[in-house]
Amino acid sequence: MILEIQNVSKVFKNEKQKKDITALNNISLRVKKNEFLCIIGPSGCGKTTLLHIIAGLESPTSGEVYLQEKQIPGPCPCRAIVFQESAIYPWRTALENVEFGLEIQGISKKKRREIGLKHLEIAGLKGFEHSRPHQLSGGMKRKVEIARVLALNPELLLLDEPFAALDEITRHHLDIELLNIWEKEKKTVILVTHAIEEAILLADRIILFSAHPGEVKDEYQVDFSKPRDMFSREVVELRKELRNKLIPGYP
């Protein structure tokens, strides 16, 4: 196992209302190396909070998180995260954005240029190296962000609904691109999403969270071969089951 989450809970203090808010309650998960894990659940069920804890941006109120059997002490490039909101620098080109983390690490200009170009090509952005963000579409900006975190060669790639703000067609194309990148790079990926179809398309395993507070409600091993036919009998049945779990009474 590359990642182990043991009995993690997270409680936020609400000073205004003088009431504690439990975002996560006793979460335990184990993630295999090179696994593509998707976490789905209603809004406010703590999915993003869990990603932030894994990334080391938040500390659990109780419980522990281990990467390669070592407890996570805080943020590290070995656990790279792509947030919901776009976070590329408007004054930098696509290539300069991808090189940013390597520059912080003190990697030589020649080496980081080589790594940056490689990962822009992997992300399908060859030919756009010198474009600035205002010259790129929303989907292309998300590709730049994914290329930037992959350039750091993380052990774990954390994705917090990276395509949620995009139209359905662009989102579908980017899901396919993400699947191709995962197959090439062989990274361990945890993707948080509201989209059932996205989870079924990409995941080796799907974790279903309950509504607030977040708890592991169910787990599905998705053994269908990739790429997946979204209209195959197995996929349609799984989609229906997940919808019924998330939206009781769904036809």
Secondary structure by P-SEA (a helix, b strand, c coil): ccbbbcbbbbbbbbcccccccccccccccccccccbbbbbbccccaaaaaaaaaacccccccccccccccccccccccbbbbcccccccccccaaaaaaaaaaaacccaaaaaaaaaaaaaaaccccccccccccccaaaaaaaaaaaaaaacccbbbbccccccccaaaaaaaaaaaaaaaaaaccbbbbbbccaaaaaacccbbbbbcccccccccccccccccccccccaaaaaaaaaaaaaaccccc
